[in-house]
Amino acid sequence: MRLAYFSQETYGGLADYAREQTRALSNAGALVSVITAPSVIEVYRDSAREVVPLLAEVPAAGTTNRWLRRWRTMHWILGNMRRLAAWLEREQVKCVLFSAFMEYYAPLWVAPFQKLAKNGVVFGSVIHDPIRSTRLGPRWWQRRSIAANYSFLSEAFVHDDIELDTVRAVAGLHTTVIPHGPYPFSSAKLRREVVREQLQIPTHGLLLLAFGHLRDAKNLDLVLRAMPSQPDTFLLVAGKELSGNQRPAVYYQELATQLGVADRCRWRIGFVAEHEIGNLFEAADLVLLTYNGQFRSASGVLNVAAQYKKPCLASGGQGNLKTSVTKYRLGQWIEPDNTEAISRGLALNWRNAAAQANWQEYKHDNSWDRNAALVLQRFALHPTPSSRLMSSI
């Protein structure tokens, strides 16, 4: 089976997911053609049959003008979708998997994909965020955009059993629950004691790690508000800021100063190189996944923590994160959006919690091999035009 795999992401959790999923799909026997940007060609060299550097690079921020940023984003998306549609028609690929659902500006680019779907092309998408909370424009436009993106899909792959809000009914759309595999990042290059000494973290201190993009939904401000009641608790924030209406790092740094906990906070704001990830997790005692109640997705950071067997303090809505943490005892699940709940969670004996977690069972049940097998099973159920012809002879 030849499978076109579309991924616009060049860094971060979604890019990591795309890399591991394409590797597993290739190992399972699929002839994967990754459609991506030139800057990440090498990332897919060992995980795909071919890499097609067709897409434009993610536009640099470069401006504080919101409308100019949106125009650049729209130009980038429309150009990439136009290139993808033309490539699919030229190559006559019949199976296409989107690495992530992306409804942005969909009414403006969807028509060629609806036509391809009518002509027998089978489209699937991984739905990382089934609750589409980020909006570009008014709610009516967002709803129309979501419906447009779903309109040509045959397969939706989610990480927890959920009824998707497709806005309008989509004939023939099938939803499949697939696991989110752990990320196989390399082991730490430095000993725990060395990293903590570099960070000036005392031996007895409980080190919290907030890893990944700085998002309002992660409730980092509530963690800071809980720290005054936990004098032996330290915080390491490591990740990139996001543009748009997300709070910048300076907001949290100023809040830490106001709360009197700035001396117990360490900031690594920016891209974290892959070879440094192991060191940060090795030094930490506890990974923060304190999402708000609207969060219904899987957590890429949980699947990094699983690689290093680090327990998490987690919250959110009903979804994959809650299912994973509670089923496999990967940490403590608490009420979302609650500073007192975070304080109580920080007071637990986390060194004992790490020993109780069922890491091996979690990794077994949530392997990338199983992810790929379920995806390919669904695509195989859609006969190509040639196989339909043979079955009628």
C-alpha positions in Angstrom: 0.0 0.0 0.0 1.3 3.4 -1.0 0.4 6.0 1.6 0.8 9.7 1.3 1.5 11.2 4.7 1.0 15.0 5.0 2.7 16.8 7.8 3.2 20.6 8.0 4.8 20.6 11.4 8.6 21.0 11.6 9.2 20.9 15.4 7.4 20.2 18.7 5.1 17.4 19.8 3.1 17.0 16.5 6.4 16.7 14.5 7.7 14.1 16.9 4.4 12.2 16.6 4.6 12.3 12.8 8.1 11.0 12.8 7.3 8.0 15.0 4.1 7.2 13.2 5.6 7.2 9.8 8.4 5.0 11.0 5.9 2.5 12.4 3.8 2.6 9.2 6.9 1.9 7.1 8.0 -1.0 9.4 4.5 -2.4 9.0 5.0 -2.6 5.3 3.4 0.6 4.0 5.1 2.5 1.2 5.1 5.9 2.9 5.6 9.1 1.0 6.0 12.0 3.5 4.8 15.3 2.2 6.6 17.9 4.3 8.9 21.0 4.3 12.5 21.0 3.1 13.9 21.7 6.6 12.9 18.3 8.0 13.9 16.0 5.2 16.5 14.3 7.3 14.0 13.6 10.1 12.2 11.2 7.8 15.1 9.7 6.0 15.0 6.5 8.0 11.2 6.3 8.5 9.7 6.6 5.0 9.9 5.3 1.5 10.4 8.8 0.1 10.3 12.3 1.4 8.7 15.0 -0.8 9.9 18.5 0.3 6.8 20.1 -1.2 5.6 22.4 1.5 6.6 25.9 2.4 8.3 26.4 5.8 6.3 27.6 8.8 6.3 31.4 8.6 8.5 33.1 11.1 6.8 35.3 13.7 8.7 38.5 12.8 5.9 40.9 13.6 3.6 41.9 16.4 0.8 42.8 14.0 -1.9 40.2 14.6 -3.6 40.7 11.2 -0.3 40.5 9.3 0.5 37.2 11.2 -2.9 35.8 10.2 -2.4 36.8 6.6 0.9 35.1 6.5 -0.5 32.0 8.1 -3.4 31.9 5.7 -1.0 32.3 2.7 1.1 29.5 4.1 -1.8 27.1 4.6 -3.5 27.8 1.3 -0.3 27.4 -0.6 0.5 24.1 1.0 -2.9 22.7 0.5 -2.8 23.8 -3.2 0.5 22.0 -3.6 -0.7 18.9 -1.9 -3.9 18.6 -4.0 -1.9 19.0 -7.2 0.7 16.4 -6.1 -2.0 13.9 -5.2 -3.7 14.3 -8.6 -0.4 14.0 -10.5 0.9 11.0 -8.5 -2.6 9.3 -8.3 -2.1 8.2 -4.7 -5.2 6.7 -3.4 -4.5 6.7 0.4 -3.7 9.9 2.3 -3.2 10.4 6.0 -3.0 13.9 7.6 -0.8 13.9 10.6 -3.2 16.3 12.3 -6.6 17.8 11.8 -6.4 21.4 10.6 -9.6 23.2 9.9 -8.0 26.7 9.6 -9.3 28.4 6.4 -10.7 25.0 5.2 -13.6 26.5 3.3 -11.0 28.2 1.1 -9.0 25.1 0.3 -11.3 22.1 0.6 -12.8 21.9 -2.9 -10.0 20.0 -4.6 -9.9 17.4 -1.8 -13.7 16.9 -2.0 -13.2 16.2 -5.7 -10.4 13.8 -5.1 -12.5 12.0 -2.5 -15.3 11.6 -5.0 -12.8 10.1 -7.4 -11.8 7.4 -5.0 -9.0 8.9 -2.9 -9.3 7.8 0.8 -8.5 10.5 3.3 -7.8 9.9 6.9 -6.6 12.2 9.7 -5.2 11.9 13.2 -7.5 14.0 15.4 -5.1 15.1 18.2 -7.5 17.7 19.6 -11.1 16.5 19.2 -12.4 19.6 21.0 -11.5 22.4 18.6 -11.1 25.3 21.0 -8.6 27.5 19.1 -10.5 29.9 16.8 -9.4 32.1 14.0 -12.3 34.5 13.6 -15.9 34.3 14.7 -17.5 31.0 16.0 -19.7 30.6 12.8 -16.5 30.7 10.7 -14.9 28.1 13.0 -17.9 25.8 12.8 -18.0 26.1 9.0 -14.3 25.4 8.8 -14.5 22.3 11.0 -17.3 20.9 8.8 -15.3 21.6 5.7 -12.3 19.7 6.9 -14.4 16.7 8.0 -16.4 16.7 4.7 -13.8 14.7 2.7 -12.5 12.4 5.4 -13.3 8.7 5.5 -11.2 7.8 8.5 -10.7 9.7 11.8 -8.1 8.4 14.2 -8.4 9.5 17.8 -6.6 8.6 21.1 -9.7 8.0 23.3 -13.2 6.9 22.7 -15.1 10.1 21.9 -18.0 11.2 19.7 -16.6 13.7 17.3 -18.3 17.0 16.7 -18.3 17.1 12.9 -20.9 20.0 12.8 -22.6 18.3 9.9 -23.1 14.6 9.4 -20.4 13.0 7.2 -21.5 9.9 5.3 -19.1 7.0 5.7 -16.8 8.6 8.3 -15.4 6.0 10.6 -13.7 6.7 13.9 -10.9 4.5 15.2 -9.2 4.7 18.6 -5.4 4.3 18.2 -2.7 4.5 20.9 -0.3 7.4 21.3 3.1 5.7 21.6 5.9 6.8 24.0 8.7 8.9 22.4 12.0 7.0 22.3 14.3 9.9 23.1 17.9 9.0 24.1 19.0 8.5 27.7 20.4 11.4 29.7 24.0 12.3 28.9 24.6 13.6 32.5 23.9 12.1 35.9 21.0 13.5 37.8 23.3 15.0 40.5 25.3 16.9 37.8 22.2 18.4 36.1 20.6 19.4 39.4 23.9 21.0 40.5 24.0 23.0 37.2 20.4 24.1 37.9 21.3 24.9 41.6 18.6 22.6 42.9 19.3 21.2 46.3 19.4 17.4 46.8 16.3 17.3 49.0 14.2 19.6 46.7 11.3 18.3 44.7 11.9 19.4 41.1 8.8 20.0 39.0 9.3 20.0 35.2 6.9 21.9 32.9 8.0 20.8 29.5 6.9 21.8 26.0 5.1 24.8 24.6 3.9 27.5 27.0 0.2 27.3 26.8 -2.5 29.0 28.9 -4.3 25.7 29.1 -1.4 24.1 31.1 -2.3 26.3 34.2 1.3 27.1 35.0 0.1 30.2 36.8 -1.9 28.0 39.3 1.3 25.9 39.9 3.2 29.1 40.8 0.4 30.1 43.2 0.6 26.6 44.8 4.4 26.9 45.4 4.4 29.2 48.4 2.8 26.5 50.5 5.5 24.0 49.4 8.9 25.5 50.4 11.0 22.6 49.2 9.5 22.6 45.7 11.4 23.9 42.7 10.2 24.5 39.2 11.9 24.1 35.8 10.1 25.5 32.8 11.6 24.3 29.5 9.9 25.0 26.2 9.0 27.6 23.5 6.6 30.5 23.8 3.7 30.6 21.4 2.6 33.6 19.5 -0.9 34.9 19.3 -2.9 35.4 22.5 -1.0 33.0 24.7 0.7 34.4 27.8 4.5 34.9 27.3 7.2 33.6 29.6 7.6 37.1 31.2 4.0 36.8 32.5 4.9 33.8 34.6 8.3 35.1 35.6 6.7 38.3 36.9 4.0 36.3 38.7 6.8 34.1 40.3 8.4 37.3 41.6 5.1 38.6 43.0 4.5 35.3 44.8 8.0 35.2 46.3 9.0 32.0 44.5 11.2 33.4 41.8 14.4 32.0 43.5 12.9 28.5 43.2 12.2 28.8 39.4 14.5 28.0 36.5 13.6 29.1 33.0 14.8 27.4 29.7 12.7 29.4 27.3 13.2 28.4 23.7 13.7 25.3 21.6 15.0 22.3 23.7 17.5 20.3 21.6 16.7 16.5 21.5 20.0 15.6 23.2 19.1 17.8 26.2 15.7 16.3 26.8 17.0 13.3 28.7 19.1 15.5 31.1 16.0 17.6 32.0 13.8 14.6 32.7 16.6 12.8 34.6 16.9 15.8 37.0 13.2 16.1 37.6 11.1 14.3 40.2 7.6 15.2 38.8 6.2 16.2 35.4 3.5 18.8 35.3 0.4 18.1 33.1 -2.0 20.3 34.9 -4.3 21.1 32.0 -7.6 22.9 32.3 -11.0 21.2 32.2 -11.4 21.8 28.5 -8.4 19.6 27.6 -9.6 16.3 26.1 -6.5 15.2 24.1 -3.6 12.9 24.5 -0.4 14.5 25.9 2.8 14.3 24.0 4.7 15.2 27.2 3.2 12.2 29.0 4.7 10.0 26.3 8.1 11.7 26.9 7.8 11.1 30.6 7.0 7.5 30.0 10.3 7.0 28.3 12.1 8.3 31.5 9.6 6.7 33.9 8.8 10.0 35.6 5.4 10.3 37.3 3.1 13.2 36.6 0.7 15.5 38.4 -2.2 15.7 35.9 -5.6 17.2 35.3 -8.0 18.0 32.5 -11.2 16.8 31.0 -12.3 13.3 30.2 -10.0 11.9 27.5 -6.8 10.0 26.8 -4.7 11.7 29.4 -7.0 10.9 32.3 -7.5 7.3 31.0 -3.7 6.7 30.8 -2.8 8.3 34.1 -5.4 6.5 36.1 -5.4 3.1 34.4 -1.6 2.7 34.6 -1.0 4.7 37.8 1.4 7.1 36.0 1.0 9.8 38.7 -1.8 11.6 40.5 -5.0 12.8 38.8 -6.4 15.9 40.4 -9.3 18.3 39.9 -8.6 20.7 37.0 -8.3 24.5 37.5 -7.8 24.2 41.2 -4.8 25.7 43.1 -5.6 23.8 46.3 -5.7 20.5 44.4 -2.3 21.3 43.0 -1.0 22.1 46.4 -2.3 18.8 47.8 -0.8 16.9 44.9 2.6 18.5 45.4 2.6 17.4 49.0 2.5 13.7 48.1 5.5 11.4 48.3 6.4 11.4 44.6 9.4 9.1 45.0 7.1 6.3 46.0 4.7 7.2 43.3 7.3 6.6 40.6 7.9 3.1 41.9 4.1 2.2 41.7 3.6 3.3 38.1 3.1 0.5 35.6 5.4 1.8 32.9 5.9 -1.5 31.1 2.2 -2.3 30.6 1.6 1.3 29.4 4.4 1.0 26.8 3.1 -2.4 25.7 -0.5 -1.3 25.3 0.4 2.0 23.6 3.0 1.0 21.1 3.7 2.6 17.8 3.4 -0.8 16.1 -0.2 -1.1 17.3 -0.8 2.5 16.2 0.3 1.7 12.7 -1.5 -1.7 12.5 -4.8 -0.1 13.3 -4.3 2.7 10.8 -3.3 0.4 8.0 -6.2 -2.0 8.8 -8.7 0.8 8.2 -7.1 1.9 4.9 -7.0 -1.7 3.7 -10.8 -1.8 4.0 -11.1 0.7 1.2 -10.5 -1.1 -2.1 -8.5 0.8 -4.7 -10.0 1.2 -8.2 -7.8 -1.6 -9.5 -8.8 -4.0 -6.8 -12.5 -3.3 -7.3 -12.0 -4.0 -11.0 -10.2 -7.4 -10.3 -13.0 -8.4 -7.9 -15.6 -7.9 -10.6 -13.8 -10.1 -13.2 
